[in-house]
Amino acid sequence: MSFPLLTATAVLPAVGAIATAAVPAARRTAAKWLALAVSLGTLALAVTILVRFDPGGARYQLTESHSWIAAFGVRYELGVDGIAVALIGLTALLVPFVMLAGWHDADQLETGSRRWRPTQGFFALILALEAMVIISFEATDVFLFYIFFEAMLIPLYFLIGGFGDRAHEHGEKAASTQRSYAAVKFLLYNLAGGLIMLAAVIGLYVVAGSFSLTEIAQARANGSLHMATDVERWLFLGFFFAFAVKAPLWPLHTWLPNAMQESTAPVAVLITAVVDKVGTFAMLRFCLQLFPEASKWATPVILVLALISIIYGALLAVGQRDIKRLIAYASISHFGFIIMGIFAMTSQGQSGATLYMVNHGLSTAVLMLIAGFLISRRGSRLIADYGGVQKVAPVLAGTFLIGSLATLSLPGLAPFVSEFLVLVGTFTRYPAIGIAATFGIVLAALYSLVLYQRTMTGPVKKEVSAMPDLRVRELVVVAPLVVLLIFLGVYPKPVADIVNPAVKQTLSDVHKTDPKPEVEAAK
Amino acid sequence: MENLIALLIAAPLLGAAVLLVGGRRLDAVGHWIGTLLAAVSFGIGLVLFADLLGRSADQRTLTQHLFSWIPVAGFQADVTFRLDQLSMTFVLLITGVGSLIHLYSVGYMEHDERRRRFFGYLNLFLAAMLLLVLADNYLLLYFGWEGVGLASYLLIGFWQHKPGAATAAKKAFLVNRVGDMGLAIAIMLMFATFGTFAFGPVFSHAGDTSEGRLTAIALMLLLAACGKSAQVPLQSWLGDAMEGPTPVSALIHAATMVTAGVYLIVRSAAVFNGAPSAQLVVTVVGAVTLLFGAIVGCAKDDIKKALAGSTMSQIGYMVLAAGLGPIGYVFAIMHLVTHGFFKAGLFLGAGSVMHGMNDEVDMRKYGGLRKYMPVTFITFGLGYLAIIGFPGLSGFFSKDKIIEAAFAKGGTEGWILGGAALLGAAITAFYMTRVMLLTFFGEERWRNRPTASPAEPDVEPAAEDRGTRAEPHPHESPRVMTIPMIVLAVGSVLGGAFFSIGDRFLHWLEPVTGHSEGNSPLSALTVTAATMVCLAIGVAIAWAQYGRKPVPVVAPRGSLLTRAARRDLLQDDFNHVVLVRGGEHLTRSLVYLDHTLIDGVVNGTAASVGGLSGRMRRLQNGFARSYAVSMFGGAALLVAATLLMRAV
């Protein structure tokens, strides 16, 4: 038996989480370093996956399969396609940066008590979350996926509620109330989605007699498994609802602004850059493969909802007073693009959507983490409390501008590639929707540049006049991400090459081919 | 030889990277690094130019493929460059004028503590602009297109601590984004129509699709051109962009970037030629803008804003010419090049005046400066003669050709367009004479008064208030600034004649753009004569108003038109009321609705599920934690079970 690489990639952070949690209270710096080392180890494993993965090879690679709960046919089945590889890479890459950025986030909770260990808890929860996210990207057994799709709510709930942002205009008590509200709202929303999905998972088992994604997809493809139209549609809706909550898609989005606003910036990055991607990833992997006909049936409605997300999220971002809330609404707009790309069902749309997941992770991480550095200096999240920061902290302002430019999809930075692919991929099949979505790029420029203008330019406000520029630790977080944004904007080929074959497979699952160019079609 | 093309871009790009990342260590030499790399790029341009000249006319297209940029099934975007006569012309203009302005900036920005960064941005601009004109497909062009937008944003807002500069920068980017949206849609349309957006296949297959498609693509390209080239209705950003340092106004907002729209239209000739109705719209946009800009230019007292109105107007001429199709393409580009010389020269002259006048920009507080700044006076004066089209100078040749071509369009359209162009020539002569008289002639209105702007609330502070305000002591600028002005003045004088004699420019560009003679109802001589009459009338009126009579230091109230023109013909007021205010109301109500309606429904559902809302809170808290604990326990059990199973 070969080395179970996929299992190892998920188990390492899980074990690391337990080990970190077990570090004695007095050794909290050691706990931080341990957690960081584990996350770097996980990154090394993820890179190994990337290297071992052969884009031209079988659809699912590095597969592992073991019987688990035989009575229900639940198996421990793992396997990755190009899309999963890209997202595992993103997750493993971001976690070390998130840890470094949040290096001191739990310090303020330390009471000096020997039993209470917030630092250990914070870092252990991040590792636990990483483990669960990674295994959800790997699982090819529907039930296995479901378990971790739900289980990841637990560490995240505690990360939001227990380690949230203390900066609040109405003081510590208001912050605490807001925090628990946000955490509970996040949990209830996602549990509701999860419960509906659970019903659909069970329903799927009843219909298909298996939880194995590969088996069901194969049986559907060769016709040996027939689903009644109604049944397929209901099951699809059950799955899609859960994913649309997580993604989040309008009008199921209202948990995200609260959750991101009340978390510290690193946790907010985990939410939007990593955890939410499980939702869009699962649409590609489960909705389209398991329920191709229902997916096509639902496409018009989903595309309209995605379009609303794009425009609505951007407009709401324009109207925000809170930096983190603004970024949250911007993310909602970007998730609209991702979902639109997936359901446009063209090569450009889906490759674009997958690249978008990766690129959005990077760009939001840059923007959000720097926003976090900024907020920690001034102790306020309100845009109006800033002004003239570029004068006192030019590196912070400069990198923040790069993050903003990435958010508005400037060519040369990674998000442009994916956004344009999604737009083109949508346009060839649904021109009206493609054109309408293009308005999103104007609005993105508006909210990004207004945020930059109000916080960074103009006369220096008294409260920010003594603000230090980025520290070495912060620069170590930001610089590599910025370099990556530029690199993938100019040379996205390495990621595109991994993703393309998987997209081709997915499109053939739903029996869709790209529309022919008009000139060719006429011939 | 084609391997050199990438170096054209690489040199300034390297400069930008080094200067922006290099940090304070480079403060002492940064400006020379930037200038040197601009000059290197110009040198490579000259080498390539010599190479092209050595080839026969149909062998003058070089391409260089670097790498595959975005490879996705069915979608191929490559980093490939195309150097032909059209892009070569631009390369020389961009790097040539660019190098001169780099040199000028060494002196102009001498006292600015962020000079290194300024040169980094200038180099970034050069790289992006070269990418724009060298790209071999529309997506790569889009890369350069937004790249110059970024550079423009950074440079307009260079003095970020001034709210006016920051706002102007953002406005420029946003208005341009509206145009960029047009370019994005045009590219998507091309992809849906041709399956590609590379120049070669698009141009050769343009005939295979319907006129409707081509019209749609052409109109979207025009929208993009309107944004970048400040044409009506997307012109409002250019005046505000004068908040940037004056060398920026000269390079980006006069000589090069703002003319990118004209490049786009001429480059897409194959598309526009197949879409006559779109071409008509192009000519209308050009004609309207040339009058609009000219009228605005007449009313501005800020020397840079008067020149900005003029830029808008002159680009209007180019767009008009480009809309005329093969009759006008060559002349559009010829005027673009000569305009690049004289307008850059005029802006540098204006900068030199400001440099000697404590950064005062109000021409009503100038006067009689010719004695104090002889070099500036002469170079500015030559630029002035060139732009109004004084016989023998650059503008005479290039503008005259456009007016002729407009008449040659034929029919009523020809008369209207030609008439508009003639009228524009008269107004140009008026406002430029006004600038000239107010600045260099008449009383020395700056004496015995500090030149601080009057405390009018709606007047922005002077564009560049770095020095303290005392009575100015006008003086000539240092040599590092005057040399570029002299070189550009020489270009303004000789360029037109050099291009026109023996139709050199026409023969050079014709293989790319095509050319045809229209049927002009008027002879060339008649057109020239009419232009001269218009010119004389414009100059005479300006002389009557600003030369013979003393000029009041505080602007008189003025007629309704004057007041409207001072406010950019109320376009900004319209934008403010409709877009800004309207947008604010929209976003505010949406924020409210998101909270009350959508979140309200969700919370309401949650409340009704949980029974009484008062109990819900308690229930939620208890519920969540206990649920979480049981989930965690369950998950742990399952994991344990997995391990057990595997052990068995």
Interface residues (C-beta under 8 A of the other chain):
Chain A: H66 S67 W68 I69 Y76 I147 F148 E150 A151 L153 I154 Y157 F158 S180 A183 V184 L187 L188 Y189 L191 P251 H253 T254 Y312 L315 L316 V318 G319 Q320 S347 Q348 S351 G352 G388 Q390 K391 L405 L410 P411 G412 V417 F420 L421 L423 V424 F427 T428 P431 G434 I435 T438 F439 I441 V442 A445 L446 L449 V450 Q453 M456 T457 G458 P459 V460 V490 Y491 P492 K493 A496 D497 N500 V503 K504 D514 P515 K516 P517 E518 V519 E520 A522
Chain B: F67 S68 W69 I70 P71 V72 A73 G74 F75 L139 Y142 F143 E146 G147 L150 Y153 G157 Q160 H161 K162 P163 A165 A166 T167 K170 F173 L174 R177 V178 D180 M181 A184 I185 I187 M188 L189 F191 A192 T193 F194 G195 T196 H205 D208 T209 R213 G583 L586 T587 R588 L590 V591 D594 I598 D599 V601 V602 A606 Q620 N621 A624 Y627 A628 M631 F632 A635 L638 A641 T642 M645 R646
